[in-house]
Amino acid sequence: MPSTKTAAKTVAKKSAKRPNVNAAIAKPAAAKPKTKASGQFDPKRDLAPERVAEILRRLDAAYPNAECALIHRNAWELLVATILSAQCTDARVNMVTPELFRKYPTPQAMAEAPLPAIEEEIRSTGFYRNKAKSISGAAKKIVGEFKGQVPRTMAELLTVPGAARKTANVVLGVAYKIAEGVVVDTHVLRLSNRLSLTISTEPKKVEQELMQIIPKDHWIAFSHELIHHGRQVCIARKPRCVDCTLETLCHSKDKTWSSH
Ligand code: SF4
């Protein structure tokens, strides 16, 4: 005679094989959001000029007034604010800069400021020692080599401490309206990948690829719009695909909902 345990196992096995009648007659569940869409990168489809143009058109429509969120009055203040924005929110930077620029309003004043005094002002933005060094170094460089004016070329800007390509693109695009490249920050990087405009995760490479497929007259606006979209809709952890104007064009594996 089989033990109680063995009998129970046999019943469990049998019932596992039996079709679930209840499931067959159950009402269909409310349309469940798809969690995945075909995320395979297909350059022919994804980089087609019509598709890219449609993405730009929809972004323009959704964010007609997208601008840099860092408060600034001139190129110098924007340069400093952009240096401060590394690993920090724009809102936090905007809390710090008014007092910083009240105390040190020009590159000259900042160049003369003691490093610990700058550190104290910017402490809450994080990495404040390195940032203070960059800001102080940038001020000295601009005073010493550029007559107190933030330079207007990529090559010159890249010689300024704290100004890598992303920062230089922000300053050129926003302060001087010069389209030298595409700003690739964390949002632009994430969204460009989700939208299959690139499969690279290296910002410099992504920028070069975006410059190939986006018309130059959209380089500046595209970054602002994508940054807004990344903050409001295509959020890193849980993109709000159901509210996304680009949803029908998006094949990202990160989608939380899909219509196709
Ligand atoms: S929110 Fe969703 S649908 Fe829109 S771009 Fe991001 S991942 Fe794609």
Residues whose N, C-alpha, C, O or C-beta is under 5 A from the ligand:
A	BS01	SF4	R194 V233 C234 P239 R240 C241 C244 L246 E247 C250 S252 D254 K255
